[in-house]
Amino acid sequence: MDKLPRWSGKKIINIFEKDGWTVDRIEGSHYILVKEGTENILVIPVHGKKPIKIGLLKGLIKDAGLINEEFLILCYNKKRR
């Protein structure tokens, strides 16, 4: 399994948007993402170009209903297979 990327919050948001998540609102430096058909929300901090820590990213992936491999497919392929 490949390692999870160390990317900024903005880039991570773009990846989740490929999976159908949309930005619902912004509260300070935290972006709140929602997805139709699920009650979960994702809270992603955006602090400039500072990367998201791996533990937080793993939690976000789990809360989104994905596994690491599915997230990596979204990261490096334009279309989900």
C-alpha positions as a Markdown table, in Angstrom:
| # | Residue | x | y | z |
|---|---|---|---|---|
| 1 | Met | 0.0 | 0.0 | 0.0 |
| 2 | Asp | 1.2 | 3.5 | -0.9 |
| 3 | Lys | 1.7 | 6.1 | 1.8 |
| 4 | Leu | -1.0 | 8.7 | 2.3 |
| 5 | Pro | -0.1 | 12.1 | 0.9 |
| 6 | Arg | 1.0 | 15.0 | 3.1 |
| 7 | Trp | -1.1 | 17.7 | 1.4 |
| 8 | Ser | -2.7 | 21.0 | 2.4 |
| 9 | Gly | -6.3 | 21.2 | 3.5 |
| 10 | Lys | -7.4 | 22.8 | 0.2 |
| 11 | Lys | -5.9 | 19.9 | -1.8 |
| 12 | Ile | -7.5 | 17.3 | 0.5 |
| 13 | Ile | -10.9 | 19.1 | 0.0 |
| 14 | Asn | -10.5 | 18.8 | -3.7 |
| 15 | Ile | -9.9 | 15.1 | -3.4 |
| 16 | Phe | -13.1 | 14.6 | -1.3 |
| 17 | Glu | -15.0 | 16.7 | -3.8 |
| 18 | Lys | -14.2 | 14.0 | -6.4 |
| 19 | Asp | -16.1 | 11.5 | -4.2 |
| 20 | Gly | -19.2 | 13.7 | -4.1 |
| 21 | Trp | -18.5 | 15.8 | -1.0 |
| 22 | Thr | -19.3 | 19.5 | -1.2 |
| 23 | Val | -18.3 | 22.5 | 1.0 |
| 24 | Asp | -21.4 | 23.4 | 3.1 |
| 25 | Arg | -19.9 | 26.2 | 5.0 |
| 26 | Ile | -16.7 | 27.7 | 6.4 |
| 27 | Glu | -16.3 | 28.4 | 10.1 |
| 28 | Gly | -13.1 | 30.3 | 10.7 |
| 29 | Ser | -10.3 | 28.2 | 9.1 |
| 30 | His | -12.4 | 25.0 | 9.1 |
| 31 | Tyr | -14.3 | 23.8 | 6.0 |
| 32 | Ile | -17.4 | 21.7 | 6.6 |
| 33 | Leu | -18.1 | 19.2 | 3.9 |
| 34 | Val | -21.4 | 17.3 | 3.4 |
| 35 | Lys | -22.5 | 14.5 | 1.1 |
| 36 | Glu | -26.0 | 13.8 | 0.0 |
| 37 | Gly | -27.2 | 10.5 | 1.3 |
| 38 | Thr | -25.1 | 10.5 | 4.4 |
| 39 | Glu | -25.5 | 12.1 | 7.8 |
| 40 | Asn | -21.7 | 12.4 | 8.3 |
| 41 | Ile | -19.8 | 15.6 | 7.9 |
| 42 | Leu | -16.1 | 16.2 | 7.4 |
| 43 | Val | -14.3 | 19.1 | 9.1 |
| 44 | Ile | -11.1 | 20.0 | 7.4 |
| 45 | Pro | -8.8 | 22.7 | 8.7 |
| 46 | Val | -7.2 | 24.9 | 6.1 |
| 47 | His | -4.2 | 26.7 | 7.4 |
| 48 | Gly | -2.4 | 28.0 | 4.3 |
| 49 | Lys | -0.1 | 25.5 | 2.9 |
| 50 | Lys | 0.4 | 23.6 | 6.1 |
| 51 | Pro | -0.2 | 19.9 | 5.5 |
| 52 | Ile | -2.9 | 17.8 | 7.2 |
| 53 | Lys | -1.5 | 15.4 | 9.7 |
| 54 | Ile | -1.7 | 11.7 | 8.9 |
| 55 | Gly | -3.9 | 10.8 | 11.9 |
| 56 | Leu | -6.5 | 13.4 | 11.0 |
| 57 | Leu | -6.4 | 12.4 | 7.3 |
| 58 | Lys | -7.0 | 8.7 | 8.3 |
| 59 | Gly | -10.0 | 9.8 | 10.4 |
| 60 | Leu | -11.4 | 11.8 | 7.6 |
| 61 | Ile | -11.1 | 8.9 | 5.2 |
| 62 | Lys | -12.8 | 6.6 | 7.6 |
| 63 | Asp | -15.6 | 9.2 | 8.3 |
| 64 | Ala | -16.1 | 9.5 | 4.5 |
| 65 | Gly | -16.8 | 5.8 | 4.3 |
| 66 | Leu | -13.6 | 5.1 | 2.3 |
| 67 | Ile | -10.6 | 2.9 | 2.8 |
| 68 | Asn | -7.0 | 4.2 | 2.3 |
| 69 | Glu | -6.7 | 2.5 | -1.1 |
| 70 | Glu | -10.0 | 4.1 | -2.4 |
| 71 | Phe | -8.7 | 7.5 | -1.2 |
| 72 | Leu | -5.4 | 7.0 | -3.0 |
| 73 | Ile | -7.3 | 6.1 | -6.2 |
| 74 | Leu | -9.1 | 9.5 | -5.9 |
| 75 | Cys | -5.8 | 11.2 | -5.4 |
| 76 | Tyr | -3.9 | 9.9 | -8.3 |
| 77 | Asn | -6.6 | 9.1 | -10.9 |
| 78 | Lys | -9.0 | 11.5 | -12.5 |
| 79 | Lys | -11.9 | 9.1 | -12.5 |
| 80 | Arg | -12.9 | 6.6 | -9.9 |
| 81 | Arg | -13.0 | 3.0 | -11.1 |
